[in-house]
């Protein structure tokens, strides 16, 4: 890797501002990319990845990258939170399979949607999007529950 | 409301276990429902809402409700986190509109998907679901960016 700091480790570097790190010259970023392709960190995330590079002035790109850094942190949190949610719904799925209850629960789902729409308003999130989001998650959960139920039925057979 | 504790406020009650609160007799829960329909809290969330009631023994229902309480807390966190994410992408949308950049950024999106799949593996979440989730969010974001871009173009016209 020579003396070139990898971009993927930028978040862990405490000295120097993020702007300075993200605002490396084109020569620097080019050699960093070479190092990433050849080096042991070739699978590392590149927070500078963009199809806009070259089309936009550096100051704008820097601001874009700063906001994207926050989005990346939020996305990591979302992934870990969703993982925790599915752990909980797997428990529900097993309960339902053992007691032969249906995979879906329309009464529960209607109450959840109403509640999330109200929370979304409080958070200034589009309530229609919150509803779409919950339906997206619930359809995945029901798919899981049906799979658990099938594997249970197979064990009983 | 008489002397009947509303179910909607159960989460805020510190005395008595959740199981005891959730495990009210059918008579009690029936009168609670009546009170909710007539009372000032008729819009309140009912964490006991379910189409399974009556079909399942009380001990199972209690365990189901306990897990659902955790799911409800996770969902509230997800809503507030998503609201924060859309605040960040609105900033990106304005930057893109002002500098007339395209709404989508395929290079960025590919890098995000790779990263989230790896985070999902670490969190024991299905990486295919993490990818589907990010695509779901990104398509909403692009819809927002296009709307911002249109309103910008209208202002310029």
Interface residues (C-beta under 8 A of the other chain):
Chain A: X43 X45 X46 X47 X49 X50 X51 X52 X53 X55 X56 X57 X60 X63 X64 X67 X68 X70 X71 X72 X74 X75 X76 X77 X78 X79 X80 X81 X82 X83 X84 X85 X86 X87 X88 X89 X91 X92 X95 X99 X101 X102 X105 X106 X107 X108 X110 X111 X112 X114 X115 X116 X118 X119 X120 X123 X124 X125 X126 X129 X130 X132 X133 X134 X136 X140
Chain B: X43 X45 X46 X47 X49 X50 X51 X52 X53 X55 X56 X57 X60 X63 X64 X67 X68 X70 X71 X72 X74 X75 X76 X77 X78 X79 X80 X81 X82 X83 X84 X85 X86 X87 X88 X89 X91 X92 X95 X99 X101 X102 X105 X106 X107 X108 X110 X111 X112 X114 X115 X116 X118 X119 X120 X123 X124 X125 X126 X129 X130 X132 X133 X134 X136 X140
